[in-house]
Amino acid sequence: MDTPRLVFISIILLAAAAGSAGSQTLGGTAACLPLETRTPNVPEQRPAFSGQTRACAIESNVAFDVIVLATGLEQPWAVEPLPGGDLLVTEKPGRMRIVSAQGEVGQPIAGVPAVDARGQGGLLDVALSPAFDSDQTLYWSYAEPRLGGNGTAVARAVLSADRQSLEQVSVIFRVIPTYDGTKHYGSRLTFGPDGMLYVTTGERSDTPMRQYAQRLDSHLGKILRINPDGSAPTDNPFIGQPNALPEIWTLGHRNIQAAAFDPEGRFWGVEHGARGGDELNLIEKGKNYGWPLVAYGEEYSGQPIPGAVTALPGFEQPVYYWDPVIAPSGAQVYTGDAFPAWRGSLFTGNLKDKRLVRLTLEANRVIGEEHLLAERGQRVRDVRQGPGGELYVVTDEANGELWKIVPRQ
């Protein structure tokens, strides 16, 4: 083994030892080695606090089975459990389908507006109205074709009684500015405990567009908070500021494709960073999460991110970051009874390494990381908890699958 490699391993072991002290403080765990042992893309960058990266490797030793409910889905992007056991699935080319609890794949639901499915665009997330049992209303996000380019839009509609079509379709919100690109639409939707709809966006990736993540006259690189009709709540943090768009909740994001509330009402966002900079953030009203001024990682070219540093006063630090990255998509804080050992864990998909990531949290810190389903070799795009505590996963493949994770009998 060459000397630089020995030096790196020594650094990792020392970091693990240092991290164990933090773990003892937070969770009383013994000394550990991190799950991630590959060389970081930017080894000279240092975490702001112990445990911010390379958490302890953990094993829950949970026995579970993976039931393949459906195959042949074309790049499914989201799965949403419906009352009664069926599942609503979106496919990136522009289709929405219902898969029955028994795995029967329905025909595409009629009435979905046209999407721009180039690159990372297409039909993206879907969420049920908090009153779905009575109003049968769906919300979804998509890359909307527009004059001069495209942009993330949010629509809503009523699901017909026979579940074959969408009725009363309306676009309730459009992200601005429009841009002629094919990347970084963000696009997770989640209703908060306050009944508001939270919408994540990306900054459209290309270097000239990055500035918009820090600009309050743009929806790009933000988390937005809107009423169910698409209007801005009057208690949003930037209401009344000159040139500030009223829907903005937080700013300074790169591309958030994973977001979830936990039972305590905390809001977690997991976003794609640059090379070596994926982040888990605790989302709080009015905060600035840094991109592109404050970020871990580097450009895909291997060059530094122009003008960026890893910390500045007034900018939030990520609770956790991955270097190398995982390419996160979809999030679920587990609250079910089917897997007691997983209760309180945050799950997110891993597109890059093709697995499901489980993080254990304590005192707003990550104290352990476990990777599951790696043997299946598919890009995990979304993960959602079902009413019985089972987990549902869709995989971002040309022949995508829908999985149901249940306790082993």
LINURFEN-V134428 format. One record per residue. N is the residue number from 1. PHI is phi in whole degrees, -180 to 180 (none if undefined). Layout:
BEGIN
N;PHI + N;PHI
END
This chain:
BEGIN
1;none + 2;-77 + 3;-61 + 4;-57 + 5;-67 + 6;-62 + 7;-61 + 8;-63 + 9;-62 + 10;-63 + 11;-62 + 12;-62 + 13;-65 + 14;-65 + 15;-64 + 16;-63 + 17;-65 + 18;-64 + 19;-64 + 20;-66 + 21;-64 + 22;-64 + 23;-64 + 24;-63 + 25;-67 + 26;-86 + 27;-135 + 28;71 + 29;-85 + 30;-77 + 31;-57 + 32;-149 + 33;-104 + 34;-70 + 35;-65 + 36;-86 + 37;-122 + 38;-71 + 39;-62 + 40;-68 + 41;-65 + 42;-128 + 43;-65 + 44;-76 + 45;-76 + 46;-119 + 47;-64 + 48;-77 + 49;-156 + 50;-62 + 51;87 + 52;-74 + 53;-148 + 54;53 + 55;-69 + 56;-57 + 57;-71 + 58;-126 + 59;-133 + 60;-81 + 61;54 + 62;-90 + 63;-89 + 64;-142 + 65;-116 + 66;-109 + 67;-96 + 68;-82 + 69;-75 + 70;-151 + 71;-128 + 72;78 + 73;-83 + 74;-96 + 75;46 + 76;-62 + 77;-112 + 78;-150 + 79;-130 + 80;-134 + 81;-63 + 82;-103 + 83;-57 + 84;98 + 85;109 + 86;-76 + 87;-134 + 88;-98 + 89;-127 + 90;-101 + 91;-118 + 92;-54 + 93;-64 + 94;125 + 95;-115 + 96;-125 + 97;-134 + 98;-108 + 99;-105 + 100;-69 + 101;-59 + 102;-90 + 103;96 + 104;-80 + 105;-89 + 106;-79 + 107;-69 + 108;-56 + 109;-74 + 110;-75 + 111;102 + 112;-74 + 113;-64 + 114;-63 + 115;-122 + 116;-100 + 117;-95 + 118;-71 + 119;56 + 120;-91 + 121;-84 + 122;131 + 123;-81 + 124;-116 + 125;-87 + 126;-144 + 127;-143 + 128;-87 + 129;-55 + 130;-57 + 131;-108 + 132;-57 + 133;-55 + 134;-103 + 135;-107 + 136;54 + 137;-97 + 138;-114 + 139;-124 + 140;-146 + 141;-119 + 142;-163 + 143;-82 + 144;-92 + 145;-66 + 146;-140 + 147;-62 + 148;92 + 149;149 + 150;-160 + 151;-172 + 152;-68 + 153;-130 + 154;-121 + 155;-123 + 156;-140 + 157;-163 + 158;-99 + 159;-77 + 160;-61 + 161;-60 + 162;-90 + 163;61 + 164;-104 + 165;-153 + 166;-104 + 167;-120 + 168;55 + 169;-69 + 170;-148 + 171;-86 + 172;-97 + 173;-158 + 174;-129 + 175;-73 + 176;-125 + 177;-83 + 178;-68 + 179;-147 + 180;-92 + 181;-146 + 182;-134 + 183;-131 + 184;55 + 185;-93 + 186;62 + 187;103 + 188;-81 + 189;-119 + 190;-153 + 191;-85 + 192;-88 + 193;-60 + 194;-84 + 195;81 + 196;-87 + 197;-98 + 198;-101 + 199;-124 + 200;-98 + 201;-131 + 202;-110 + 203;-99 + 204;76 + 205;76 + 206;-62 + 207;-51 + 208;-64 + 209;-89 + 210;-60 + 211;-56 + 212;-67 + 213;-64 + 214;-101 + 215;-101 + 216;-83 + 217;-95 + 218;-138 + 219;-87 + 220;-74 + 221;67 + 222;-132 + 223;-109 + 224;-111 + 225;-127 + 226;-130 + 227;-70 + 228;-60 + 229;-94 + 230;96 + 231;-79 + 232;-91 + 233;-63 + 234;-74 + 235;-102 + 236;-64 + 237;-71 + 238;-110 + 239;-58 + 240;90 + 241;-77 + 242;-57 + 243;65 + 244;-93 + 245;-74 + 246;-72 + 247;-81 + 248;-71 + 249;-105 + 250;-140 + 251;-138 + 252;81 + 253;-108 + 254;-94 + 255;-164 + 256;-96 + 257;-116 + 258;-148 + 259;-156 + 260;-160 + 261;-91 + 262;-102 + 263;-62 + 264;-85 + 265;87 + 266;-74 + 267;-111 + 268;-111 + 269;-124 + 270;-121 + 271;-125 + 272;-71 + 273;-95 + 274;-75 + 275;-64 + 276;90 + 277;-141 + 278;-63 + 279;-132 + 280;-105 + 281;-122 + 282;-90 + 283;-86 + 284;-132 + 285;-48 + 286;78 + 287;-82 + 288;-112 + 289;-100 + 290;104 + 291;-61 + 292;-99 + 293;-86 + 294;-127 + 295;-164 + 296;-90 + 297;96 + 298;-150 + 299;-65 + 300;-61 + 301;-74 + 302;94 + 303;-85 + 304;-61 + 305;-70 + 306;-56 + 307;77 + 308;-90 + 309;-129 + 310;-90 + 311;-157 + 312;-150 + 313;-59 + 314;90 + 315;-118 + 316;-78 + 317;-86 + 318;-65 + 319;-62 + 320;-157 + 321;-142 + 322;-112 + 323;-144 + 324;-67 + 325;-79 + 326;-112 + 327;60 + 328;-81 + 329;-154 + 330;81 + 331;-151 + 332;-153 + 333;-91 + 334;-79 + 335;-128 + 336;-83 + 337;-101 + 338;-66 + 339;-129 + 340;-56 + 341;-68 + 342;-96 + 343;-61 + 344;89 + 345;-76 + 346;-103 + 347;-101 + 348;-145 + 349;-74 + 350;-126 + 351;-74 + 352;-70 + 353;-97 + 354;61 + 355;-162 + 356;-108 + 357;-102 + 358;-119 + 359;-113 + 360;-98 + 361;-119 + 362;-153 + 363;52 + 364;60 + 365;-131 + 366;-88 + 367;-116 + 368;-169 + 369;-139 + 370;-133 + 371;-113 + 372;-124 + 373;68 + 374;-62 + 375;-67 + 376;-85 + 377;63 + 378;-129 + 379;-71 + 380;-84 + 381;-96 + 382;-150 + 383;-141 + 384;-140 + 385;-89 + 386;-89 + 387;-64 + 388;-95 + 389;90 + 390;-71 + 391;-111 + 392;-115 + 393;-133 + 394;-117 + 395;-113 + 396;-84 + 397;-137 + 398;-60 + 399;-111 + 400;-73 + 401;-126 + 402;-116 + 403;-110 + 404;-120 + 405;-102 + 406;-132 + 407;-62 + 408;-70 + 409;-87
END
